[in-house]
Amino acid sequence: MSDLRNSVAAAASGMKSQANRLRHVSENIANADTPGYRRKTVSFQAALDGGRATGLVETGRVQLDKTTLPSIYDPSHPLADESGHYKGSNVDLIIEIADAREAQRSYEANLKMFDQSRQMSRGLLDLLRR
């Protein structure tokens, strides 16, 4: 029964991590046109319990994309400097949509694993009741 509980915990930690990743992708998409906005990225790492790996995953610290911000020419923009340029956002919508799709598929795979573990637990309990 412990192995089934561990598989459910692993699937749940994967779903939580992918949901967190999807939240940052959503923030990036929402701020794609915000001047000076830097894209947020999140990494995954093994969850530790007293220095020991637990088999679970968690999200690491949020990092800001260090690529240079594009210089956009628009003299009528309120943030434009004397040459008519301002710093745009480094968010690429195609990359964000691809990241969102990858996070969604990973979430669905973890959900399927969660459901399979739950069904196996139910089947085991049914066998024990007989």
Secondary structure, DSSP 8 states (H G I E B T S, - for coil): -HHHHHHHHHHHHHHHHHHHHHHHHHHHHHTTTSTT---EEEEEEEEEETTEEEEEEEEEEEEE--S---EEE-TTSTT--TTSEEE-----HHHHHHHHHHHHHHHHHHHHHHHHHHHHHHHHHHHHH-
